[in-house]
Amino acid sequence: MSDTIDIQLKKGVLTLCVLALLNRRDGYAYDIAAEMAGSIGMGEGTIYPLMRRMQSDGLVETYMVQSAAGPSRKYYRLTAAGRQALEAQTGEWRTFSTAVDSILAAPPEGAAPADHQGELNQ
């Protein structure tokens, strides 16, 4: 897959993925970035602007937690609007991915059905 398409696909689902992660548990940006990097290969630099945007959009709120190992950490949690956005985006994603799967699974026009391929070649 070309890098441009790969990056655009990932960016398109980034908010949905972060909402889903925060629905499981509250988290701080570095922890979210690490999970996203491991799951879909999105870098840390992408997460911080997204988290700020999600906060300004009212999807997440923050709170500080003291850390024994260093400075306090800013944790993010979903707001009611964030949970509604997650529900809506999940439905949209499922509809969209089902449609894409359907297109990908369709045989090329004019192609013989798979079980009759051998008969046609004889």
Secondary structure, DSSP 8 states (H G I E B T S, - for coil): --HHHHHHHHHHHHHHHHHHHHHH--EEHHHHHHHHHHHH---HHHHHHHHHHHHHTTSEEEEEEEETTEEEEEEEEE-HHHHHHHHHHHHHHHHHHHHHHHHHHS--TT---GGGHHHHT-
